[in-house]
């Protein structure tokens, strides 16, 4: 019931990235044309400070016949797309004493309310509430009279509530604030345009862009008032998202805000920032993002590998490697390393940085320049890698040092070209390369299994001559829970080696798109479903028996967080004594079957005992007196979140062929550890 179409998601992401990239401009803007837009000058009846005082602990709504009016000056602009459906205001254009947030269900508000405009807000029917702990003006949130939140002011209502002055358009002068002053005692300035002097972005994000395409991110910033850092929140839809963050020290200007206890700022325009001075607080004396070949000798991948004379060899020469990124961590199958390749070969580079696919230097198809001096090269389990020392071997380059070694070539992204190989042709010179191997299939024992479950998992690919190679997949890969394809086709991936054994890593399911008939000409037919239950209607009916051995909780069904789709669930609170509860299926006949299997999907949350899966041919009515066979089913192991459903694959029931079988799920917990287990898509198959 819980299946995900990765191919469609992949196509959508690529399309979205192209659209967003095509919309980026240079952060230069014309003044909005205000001709013809109705303006008016009104008389305010209250100040922003008085407005803020109206909110106490629940949403406050002004009566529909209220004549109250508040005035302020627009401190923000959504012209660049970094601020979304929000108008920030302050009570004075200079030296403000109160800021405020207006939530509107409208975009391009700068065309009617440009920055510096004096505006009047008629408060009749509007409400005060909070989002992320910040009081804002909106409309009543549904019928919940005690709710603390409010909804955005509908777009059609905005012109009758928010008015621009016909006579006043001021220059908003940023209020100077230090990082040390960003505390709750100064929350009255939330919504104001502020200026942080002596500001610089954290060294871990130097030479990266403001935000990846379509992704909102937090960029860390600090000044010299305190070691405490703050957050600059950037939208991946901002027109300046693909620009590189300023790498120097200087003036930062943005809208002051916070989310719960995190103080953050929003940039109106990248041109508001003047951060070009050196040295920085952290000691950097020049722009680390500017690359020059002066004094550097270029090395090829093959030459870099030849430098590895021991498990850990320091590179002392002023060398540079120029190579194309062939694989990164986008799908989650690679973790904190990339592969790069040139005409002479490929090599793995270990970097202690997450989400490298969002860094413009490490996008697949991008040529990156790597300064090699002070890096280390050596063999890890037989594979030569680049990095820094860790436990006597090559480890990861610290995130704080990434800017020292990696430089954007500024060249266009181009397609990665694969090297076509057969399994029998593999040599150590091929390790690290992006390869294509034609006409592979998964071995029969792997069919109907998922790519990975519980941990990094080996599946075996073979060619039509019987030569085999391992396919390694991380359980954190976004395709880990998908069932492998049963046909034959071409496989694309990075070739690696582990203690003499060659293995492949694919970066998405398109790397193993196996749609042709298998080597023997057959088209694999999955086992027929004899019995299934997806619990779609809720409840168990007569097909399932629930047995409570200990504790007060019992197996049940739920659709929480899953729309109309129900699933079986068992959970116990930590405050309860130990639980033992069984969910036992009806009897299913395997008489006349030559193959049989059971499959299901599972999801776990919170620490606790693993679920146990059993089978029996003779249920006595009492789990304690029944002879059970423990089944080696793959189960979800990520107890940090709901929603990552894992397929068990086909769990062999060969021991029960010709017999009647029942399947049971045994849940146990203690007063110190109680997981929540969910089961769905239950099937018994046979032929």
HUDA-V385086 format. One record per helix or strand. SS is the DSSP state (H for helix, E for strand). FROM is the first residue (numbers start at 1). TO is the last residue. If there is no record, write none. Layout:
# HUDA-V385086
ss->SS from->FROM to->TO
ss->SS from->FROM to->TO
This chain:
# HUDA-V385086
ss->H from->6 to->23
ss->E from->39 to->39
ss->E from->46 to->46
ss->H from->48 to->53
ss->E from->60 to->61
ss->E from->69 to->74
ss->E from->86 to->90
ss->E from->99 to->105
ss->H from->109 to->111
ss->E from->117 to->122
ss->E from->127 to->131
ss->E from->134 to->140
ss->E from->150 to->151
ss->E from->153 to->154
ss->H from->155 to->158
ss->E from->162 to->169
ss->E from->175 to->176
ss->H from->179 to->181
ss->H from->184 to->189
ss->E from->193 to->201
ss->H from->203 to->205
ss->E from->209 to->209
ss->E from->217 to->222
ss->E from->230 to->234
ss->E from->244 to->244
ss->E from->249 to->259
ss->E from->262 to->266
ss->H from->270 to->272
ss->E from->274 to->277
ss->E from->297 to->299
ss->H from->301 to->306
ss->E from->313 to->314
ss->E from->319 to->327
ss->E from->337 to->342
ss->E from->345 to->351
ss->H from->356 to->358
ss->H from->360 to->362
ss->E from->367 to->371
ss->E from->376 to->380
ss->E from->383 to->390
ss->E from->393 to->395
ss->E from->397 to->397
ss->H from->399 to->405
ss->E from->406 to->408
ss->E from->419 to->421
ss->H from->423 to->425
ss->H from->428 to->430
ss->E from->434 to->442
ss->H from->444 to->446
ss->E from->450 to->450
ss->E from->457 to->462
ss->E from->468 to->473
ss->E from->483 to->483
ss->E from->488 to->498
ss->E from->501 to->505
ss->H from->509 to->511
ss->E from->512 to->512
ss->E from->516 to->516
ss->E from->528 to->533
ss->H from->541 to->543
ss->E from->544 to->550
ss->E from->556 to->558
ss->E from->567 to->570
ss->E from->579 to->585
ss->E from->588 to->589
ss->E from->596 to->605
ss->E from->612 to->616
ss->H from->623 to->625
ss->E from->629 to->630
ss->E from->646 to->647
ss->E from->651 to->652
ss->H from->654 to->656
ss->E from->660 to->669
ss->E from->676 to->686
